[in-house]
Amino acid sequence: MSWLIHQFETFNLITIVVMITFVTTMSRANMIKQLKAQSEEIYKEFEEVKDEIRGQHQAISSLINAKK
């Protein structure tokens, strides 16, 4: 018990709490940054798929119009 009181008196416990808070905040910021990067990558992949579909649609339309 005296050890715990000593920790409060010397602010060691406060230092630990501040360090944990800092690490948690930095981890959260890094995770948000990574999620943004992943969502941008997924968005680019969807755009590539949409472009591919548009290209195939145009090719099919050209074939249909050529047969007429």
N, C-alpha and C positions, 0 to 999 in steps of 0.2 A: 504494500500500500504506500509506503514511504517512497518507493521507486516511482510510482505514478505521480505522486505529488511533486517529486523532484523534476520529473519530465515537464510538468506544467510550469514549474518555476523557471526552468532553463529554456523554455520555449521549443524544446526538441519536438514535442508533439505537434505544435503549430507548424513547424518546418515540414514535418512529414505530411501533414494535411495539405499544406500549400503545394508540396511536390506532387502528391497524388492528384490534386485538382489540376495542376499544370499538365501533367502527363495525360490525364483523361481528356482535357480540352484539346491538346495537340493531336491525340489519337482520333478524336471525333472530327477535327478539321481535316486531317489526312484522309479519313474514310470518306468524307463528303467529296473531297477532291478526286479520289479514285472513282467514286460512283459517277461523278460528272464525266470523267474521262470515258468510263465504260458506256454511259448512255450516249455520248457523242459518237463512239465507235459503232454502237448498235444502230444509231440513226443513219450513219454513213452506209452501213451494210444494207439497211432497208432501202435507201436511195438507190444503191447499185441494183438491187433486185427489181425495184420499180422501173429503172431505166432499161433493164434487160427485158422486162415484160412489155414495156412500150415498144422496144425494138422488134420483138417478136410479133406484136400486134400489127405494127406497120408492115412487116414482111408478109403476114397473113392477108392483110388488106390488099397489098400489092398483088398477091397471087389471085385473090378473088376478083379484083378489078381486071386483071390480065385475061381471065377466062371469059369475061363478059364480052 
